[in-house]
Amino acid sequence: MTNTKNWIIRRARPADVSRMIPLLNKFIQENQILPRTEEDVYRTVREWVVAEAENTQIVGMGSLAIMAHDLAEIRSLVIHPNFQGWGIGRQIVEMLLAEAVFLHIGRIFALTRKPDFFLKLGFQLTRIEKLPRKVRRDCVFCPIFHACDEVALIIYGQDLALVDTSAGALGVSKNGKTPSPVAPLWVEANHEKIS
Ligand SMILES: CC(C)(COP(=O)(O)OP(=O)(O)OC[C@H]1O[C@@H](n2cnc3c(N)ncnc32)[C@H](O)[C@@H]1OP(=O)(O)O)[C@@H](O)C(=O)NCCC(=O)NCCS
């Protein structure tokens, strides 16, 4: 049987938040990501990218939190279980990285229990001690800071090439593949996956 999935990757809007929260809560309850409240998501909505399926369901999301002039963190990356493995996680990360490059942010990191996913996307292993701003801002308040099982990974803006979107470089890509160079966040991408 043919299974078709269509989605777009785009900036989040305030009107998305009520559809983002249930998916976020699922992963929070499973202890796969750190808690984010609805108020927090509204306040930071400009930081978020979502994947919206053609039935308007929000099936994935992630955010880019700016920590310093040259440092940002990819946070709260989650893909609906029915949509995992379709390339949506990669596309969301690429769009967040494009935003970081556009903002001239040189270092983008993630703390995760899924390091292999980020390694596939070009991140490299680092140590949390090399991210003192993160430690001062968040980690020291975490109850399991000294028993943290998350792995720190980082990617450098200089290793990412920004697409010239004047020619619509990211425009539309099929079969869940995005071009490897990244394109700015304001460009929306349509994706179709058929298996
Ligand atoms: C981890 C997660 C975000 C990946 O998203 P996804 O859309 O399923 O991943 P993609 O389909 O974009 O995968 C991109 C590549 O990473 C690989 N990959 C995906 N998840 C992986 C994992 N857990 N371990 C190793 N590789 C993984 C894929 O095989 C693919 O490789 P390919 O390009 O060689 O085919 C998703 O599984 C998820 O939401 N997990 C639960 C929440 C979570 O742990 N989030 C991370 C918190 S930072």
PDBQT file of the ligand as one rigid body, heavy atoms in Angstrom, charges set to zero:
ROOT
HETATM    1  C1  LIG A 201      15.566  12.405  17.403  1.00  0.00    +0.000 C 
HETATM    2  C2  LIG A 201      14.469  12.935  16.466  1.00  0.00    +0.000 C 
HETATM    3  C3  LIG A 201      14.322  14.437  16.651  1.00  0.00    +0.000 C 
HETATM    4  C4  LIG A 201      14.919  12.614  15.026  1.00  0.00    +0.000 C 
HETATM    5  O1  LIG A 201      13.965  13.162  14.114  1.00  0.00    +0.000 OA
HETATM    6  P1  LIG A 201      13.566  12.378  12.781  1.00  0.00    +0.000 P 
HETATM    7  O2  LIG A 201      12.707  13.255  11.967  1.00  0.00    +0.000 OA
HETATM    8  O3  LIG A 201      13.033  11.044  13.155  1.00  0.00    +0.000 OA
HETATM    9  O4  LIG A 201      14.992  12.181  12.107  1.00  0.00    +0.000 OA
HETATM   10  P2  LIG A 201      15.333  12.273  10.535  1.00  0.00    +0.000 P 
HETATM   11  O5  LIG A 201      14.373  11.392   9.811  1.00  0.00    +0.000 OA
HETATM   12  O6  LIG A 201      15.415  13.689  10.124  1.00  0.00    +0.000 OA
HETATM   13  O7  LIG A 201      16.768  11.612  10.518  1.00  0.00    +0.000 OA
HETATM   14  C5  LIG A 201      17.900  12.250   9.943  1.00  0.00    +0.000 C 
HETATM   15  C6  LIG A 201      19.055  11.260  10.000  1.00  0.00    +0.000 C 
HETATM   16  O8  LIG A 201      19.334  10.947  11.373  1.00  0.00    +0.000 OA
HETATM   17  C7  LIG A 201      19.174   9.539  11.602  1.00  0.00    +0.000 C 
HETATM   18  N1  LIG A 201      18.566   9.395  12.936  1.00  0.00    +0.000 N 
HETATM   19  C8  LIG A 201      17.331   9.774  13.321  1.00  0.00    +0.000 A 
HETATM   20  N2  LIG A 201      17.149   9.487  14.636  1.00  0.00    +0.000 NA
HETATM   21  C9  LIG A 201      18.285   8.892  15.044  1.00  0.00    +0.000 A 
HETATM   22  C10 LIG A 201      18.704   8.347  16.291  1.00  0.00    +0.000 A 
HETATM   23  N3  LIG A 201      17.913   8.361  17.384  1.00  0.00    +0.000 N 
HETATM   24  N4  LIG A 201      19.945   7.812  16.358  1.00  0.00    +0.000 NA
HETATM   25  C11 LIG A 201      20.763   7.796  15.262  1.00  0.00    +0.000 A 
HETATM   26  N5  LIG A 201      20.423   8.303  14.058  1.00  0.00    +0.000 NA
HETATM   27  C12 LIG A 201      19.195   8.834  13.961  1.00  0.00    +0.000 A 
HETATM   28  C13 LIG A 201      18.279   9.038  10.486  1.00  0.00    +0.000 C 
HETATM   29  O9  LIG A 201      18.504   7.671  10.219  1.00  0.00    +0.000 OA
HETATM   30  C14 LIG A 201      18.691   9.940   9.328  1.00  0.00    +0.000 C 
HETATM   31  O10 LIG A 201      19.892   9.448   8.771  1.00  0.00    +0.000 OA
HETATM   32  P3  LIG A 201      20.103   9.435   7.152  1.00  0.00    +0.000 P 
HETATM   33  O11 LIG A 201      20.059  10.891   6.728  1.00  0.00    +0.000 OA
HETATM   34  O12 LIG A 201      21.417   8.799   6.991  1.00  0.00    +0.000 OA
HETATM   35  O13 LIG A 201      18.961   8.664   6.590  1.00  0.00    +0.000 OA
HETATM   36  C15 LIG A 201      13.120  12.205  16.699  1.00  0.00    +0.000 C 
HETATM   37  O14 LIG A 201      13.318  10.825  16.621  1.00  0.00    +0.000 OA
HETATM   38  C16 LIG A 201      12.457  12.533  18.019  1.00  0.00    +0.000 C 
HETATM   39  O15 LIG A 201      11.625  13.405  18.089  1.00  0.00    +0.000 OA
HETATM   40  N6  LIG A 201      12.816  11.775  19.086  1.00  0.00    +0.000 N 
HETATM   41  C17 LIG A 201      12.174  11.940  20.395  1.00  0.00    +0.000 C 
HETATM   42  C18 LIG A 201      12.500  13.265  21.047  1.00  0.00    +0.000 C 
HETATM   43  C19 LIG A 201      14.000  13.483  21.172  1.00  0.00    +0.000 C 
HETATM   44  O16 LIG A 201      14.734  12.625  21.654  1.00  0.00    +0.000 OA
HETATM   45  N7  LIG A 201      14.440  14.654  20.708  1.00  0.00    +0.000 N 
HETATM   46  C20 LIG A 201      15.815  15.036  20.738  1.00  0.00    +0.000 C 
HETATM   47  C21 LIG A 201      16.007  15.930  21.884  1.00  0.00    +0.000 C 
HETATM   48  S1  LIG A 201      17.336  17.064  21.593  1.00  0.00    +0.000 SA
ENDROOT
TORSDOF 0
